[in-house]
């Protein structure tokens, strides 16, 4: 049982097929629904193009969503296509069905001259499907028409499906001999040696009986394996593992993998889809990983209460000290949790959450049962980490508001561009009690620092990268200031891969008060550009934060204790001054 979201739901990363001379391609990259030239015949509000990648392509993608619910048929229809002179077409697309209850049908149909639709592929799901790539040969009577159209359709009671995602649509004239490299199955981050493995697909009408798979690193030597005694009909795939393994030192490399000499006849009829590339990051060593659990939940969700009490709480009692945990309270079902924040909504859209409870361990969705909770833990601790993240934090009161200041040190054994995320959580809350029977809630997210989108970090193998972030905590749902904690984690926000997480160390108990104006003053205030600092001694560094908590100015050591703000937009800023006597903060009002 689950609680369903009565709003549009808004990621799995794979390399898309690339086809030459396509009659139609659509990757929904515009983010509009329907895309230019496409149309929807009924129930258009159930279709959207969210910034997710559940179908296996790249964001955005197409989505059919169950709400508002109705019984009937809805089609997303392509523009008309001139297929004159052709008798066979090949349609490929990626898709994923998030199933709720049977029966219903999703499928693909064709028509010509705005006539009757004829289904060329359909499925009646009884469980979730995919993500997977479908390859369909179309030889219907509509092929050959100058007014050919294809559609993706849903028929049935829409409430029975959660979502149907699809992406990377390509319609081509069918070819006799066509192999397409579809997957490189090598981890993007690793240490030591790796086996080069992957998958290629027969996109041609003729069976593939032989082929050669090849790889090389950067522009280096080519390693090849000749495959014989194959029997791959149209649409079938072949998984391979190369004989020659990779053995690379620390660094970043480009791996190129391709299929050639199909049926011992050299290049096939569509060389454009023969090759895929992937960037590999080889680390100089590995560390023990600490799992991060992210739960999407709500005090109005009865299944959430059941999951927490019967599954999650017993797990936390045994393994809570070995993991990190953050909970995002959602504003649904019904009236939703009173402690919902827009930043929690950002994380929801990041993962494409459409129901609660929903659980992610190290960025990967897990079933909300004993097997999923424990399986996520087992898989996480068995997976090496390539960096360590530590943080310290304190809270400072100024002018009636309180802000949090967090310092992160990220020690990396790999080189790459990632994102550091920080959140303030409250260990136990009570005032968001609602309708599901729960009376207390643990590790509730109160504020993302500086925002839910995190801070980009460029990491270098063997070096420690330090960043400072802060956020104003005004308007949050904090109940007790002495019950707060900071959690920090590093993630690849393109692939959702998690690298490491940890709780922060508080550098003080309670809240630091800002020294009075007699001890520390920035004037004139308001200012039109320059401020002079007094009562602080030698300033070793000054950092200015805007109202989102983002750093907009870092001065370093000041010779005259004067700061020029002239290039910044007007507004209220938080100024943090670091001296030999400690750290002091104040507000600065920049006007014109």
Number of C-alpha atoms within 10 A of each C-alpha: 8 14 20 19 19 16 14 19 23 25 24 17 17 18 16 21 22 19 18 13 11 13 16 15 18 18 21 24 17 13 16 15 20 19 20 12 9 15 16 19 11 13 15 15 14 19 25 23 25 23 20 24 28 31 29 26 26 23 22 23 31 32 26 28 25 25 21 13 15 14 13 13 17 22 23 22 21 21 16 19 18 16 20 12 10 13 16 18 19 22 22 21 23 24 25 21 23 20 17 19 16 15 14 21 17 21 16 21 20 24 21 21 12 11 12 11 15 16 16 15 16 14 11 12 18 12 13 16 15 16 21 16 23 14 20 18 21 20 15 16 14 22 23 19 19 15 18 22 24 25 22 20 20 22 17 17 18 25 19 18 27 21 25 22 26 28 29 24 19 21 23 19 18 20 17 17 20 25 32 26 28 24 21 24 16 17 15 15 19 21 21 13 12 15 15 20 18 19 17 22 24 23 30 24 17 15 21 26 15 18 21 17 25 18 23 17 19 13 9 9 9 11 15 18 16 14 14 13 9 13 13 18 16 22 19 15 19 14 13 16 14 17 12 13 13 16 11 18 14 17 16 18 16 14 21 18 24 23 26 24 15 22 20 15 11 11 16 22 16 19 17 16 22 23 23 21 18 18 16 19 21 27 25 18 18 17 14 15 23 23 26 26 22 21 25 22 31 34 28 27 26 20 19 25 21 15 18 20 13 12 18 20 14 13 15 15 9 9 13 13 10 14 19 21 24 22 21 24 28 27 21 23 20 14 13 19 22 18 22 22 19 12 19 22 19 14 16 21 17 19 23 19 20 23 20 25 26 21 23 20 23 25 20 15 17 18 15 21 15 15 12 17 20 17 14 22 20 12 12 20 15 10 15 18 25 24 24 22 22 19 23 19 20 21 23 20 18 18 9 6 11 17 20 22 18 26 16 21 15 22 19 24 25 26 21 18 13 20 19 24 21 28 27 26 24 25 18 15 20 12 14 20 18 17 17 15 14 20 14 13 20 15 23 25 28 27 27 24 30 26 19 18 17 22 18 16 16 11 21 18 19 15 13 16 15 15 14 18 22 27 26 24 21 12 9 13 19 21 14 12 13 12 14 20 20 26 25 25 27 24 21 16 18 15 14 16 16 22 26 26 28 22 20 22 16 16 12 11 10 15 15 16 14 16 17 11 11 8 11 18 19 23 15 15 16 17 17 15 18 17 20 14 19 17 13 20 13 18 22 15 16 21 18 22 23 20 14 13 22 18 19 12 16 14 15 13 14 13 9 10 18 16 18 13 18 14 7 13 11 15 13 15 19 22 20 19 22 20 16 10 10 8 17 20 23 21 18 21 16 21 15 10
